[in-house]
């Protein structure tokens, strides 16, 4: 039986405060590090399939930090918002003017599209430092350090001055990010911001007059439209590979690493290393960021991309703030208590609180580790998805009414939702 394969490990062992709950019961077997496996939900009358994040080899957890001064970010944010709102082709002097949706309706041939967009697609190399305490061959001394490449993927240049969009899982865990342009020029990039929930990240290189990609509108896509994928499958040896197909499906709900994404489906060939590359329409506009594929001996031609309309506001927030603002958070790490668990351990069905920090909304509301959240806003809570679904319908500052089972008693707790924010690094 095929299973889901996971190549990025955003859930930090229930220790973060971003409500990245584990979807497991008390009977779950221990995972095997970052390459965890988890059974997929089986469609009716269809064998289980393997859904793989297409970048192979990148491990670790993501980090967030702000690589641009705050005053510059404020200016960038204002310019970006003006451009997105006006829907003009360019706004003179704007740092991120290229994020504007283009209005050019001309249809181009595939070679013309490759000439237009190909130079805006880059290689992204994830590097990490290591320390060898023992020394070894080639004259290495004990405690010597070095750098190793964890993996590589693709990215899309979105501004002439070096802003690049890629996938979060491409740069996750990197201590250094390398960028390789289509002409072979290499740069070290700064991480502007990442968002594991949508699997998007923005990095920046110090360069000017770069060829950048124009962005289209994914909401106008129809099944059967032309789809062209440009990226670097299997690394730089096949950099700039172009494949062509059609839009096979829209609004596909796909769960990857406990996060459900709304994705575009395409039969344009997408392979390991294409992550973060461009999915382009026949007008030469980027309409998606390639992110995943189905990997199975039984299925072919099932690739997925993040719709560009969904990506734009995330990219805007990452550039302006380093993270996505306004997301409510409870601030716990939890796991589901099933009916079977409840009977076996004399507990209640709900979400068992595994961890939280002293400054989380849950801690401030009086929740304790070991509590079981059984109700929220009058609705029964059986899984972490139940709790997240209710939470995500509210805003930062809203109050949630919870029922919590603690040491044989059920108590009422009022919790004020906080704002999800990244952990600063560097």
C-alpha positions, 0 to 999 in steps of 0.5 A, a space after each residue: 500500500 502506498 502512503 504519503 511521504 513527507 519531505 519537510 518537517 514543519 511540526 516542531 515536536 509540539 514545541 511551537 506556539 503556532 497551533 501546528 497541531 499533530 494529527 495523531 492519536 495516543 497510539 501513533 508509532 514514533 516517526 522516523 525523523 524528517 522523512 515521516 510517513 503518514 497514511 493518506 485519506 483514500 478516495 473511494 474506489 481508488 488505491 492510496 497514492 503517494 503525495 510527495 513534496 518534490 524537493 528531495 533532501 531538505 530537512 530541518 525546521 524553518 526560521 524567520 528573520 527580517 533581512 530589510 530595515 523596518 523603514 524600507 519595509 514600510 515603504 515597500 509595503 505601501 508601494 506594493 499595495 498601491 501596485 496591486 490595487 491599481 492593477 497597472 503594468 508598472 509604477 515608476 520607482 517602485 521596489 516591487 512594481 513587478 508584482 502587478 498583474 499584467 494586462 497584456 492579452 497577447 498569446 505567445 508561442 512556447 519558445 517566446 514564453 521561455 525567452 521571456 520567463 526563463 531568465 527569471 527562474 533561478 536555482 535555489 541552493 539550501 546549505 547548512 554548516 556542520 562541525 566534525 568533532 572527530 576529524 577525519 580524512 583529507 587532513 580534517 582536524 577535530 571540531 573542524 567545520 564546513 558547509 554541506 548542500 542539503 538540497 536544491 530547488 527553484 525560485 522566481 525573480 519578481 523584481 528587478 532589484 532581486 526579490 525572489 519567491 520560492 517554496 518554504 520547504 526549499 530553504 527550510 533549515 538553511 544557514 546559507 541560501 545560494 542563488 544561481 541565475 540562468 546565466 550562471 551568476 551566483 549570489 548569496 541570498 538573505 531570507 526576507 520571510 517564510 510561511 510554512 502554512 502556505 509553503 511560500 518564502 521570499 529571499 533577496 539578492 543584491 543585484 539590479 536590472 534583473 529579468 523578472 517574471 510578470 504575474 498573471 491571475 489564477 482566478 481566470 484559469 479554466 481546465 484545459 488552459 495551457 500550462 508551462 512549467 519552468 524550473 531546475 529538476 534534479 539540480 543545476 545539471 538540468 537548469 531551465 527545463 521547460 515542460 508543457 501541458 494543461 491545467 488539469 484541475 482547479 481548487 484541489 484540496 491537498 494536505 501536506 505535512 498537516 497543512 491543507 493547501 488549495 492548489 492548481 493541478 497540471 499535467 506539465 511534468 514536475 520533478 524533484 527540484 522544480 519546487 519554487 519554479 514558475 507555472 506559466 500561461 500562454 501569455 507569459 504570465 506566472 499563474 502558479 508556484 510549483 510545489 508538489 507532485 503525486 509520486 506513485 507507480 500507478 499515477 502519472 501527470 499529477 503536479 500541483 502549484 500554488 495559485 498566484 492569486 493566493 501567493 500575492 498577499 502572502 508575498 506582500 506580507 513577507 516583504 513588508 513584515 517578514 511574516 504573515 500578519 493577522 493570523 489568530 493563534 491559541 498557542 499550544 501543541 496538541 494531539 487528538 484523544 480518540 474514543 479508543 484512547 479515552 476508554 483505555 486511559 479514562 480520559 475525554 475525547 478532545 485535544 490533549 495539550 502537550 506543550 505551550 510557552 509561558 507567553 502564549 494565549 493559552 497559558 495566559 487564559 489558564 490552560 495547563 499541560 495535560 488539559 483536554 479541550 473538549 468544546 470550543 464555542 459550544 461545538 464538540 472538539 474531537 480533532 485538532 482540525 476541529 479546533 483549528 477550523 473554529 479558531 480560523 473563523 475568528 480574528 486576533 483579539 476575539 474570545 473563544 469559550 472553551 470547555 477543558 477536562 482537567 483531573 476528572 472535572 470540566 471547567 470553562 475557560 475564556 481565551 483571547 486569541 493572539 497573533 501568530 508570529 515567527 520566531 526571530 533568528 539572527 
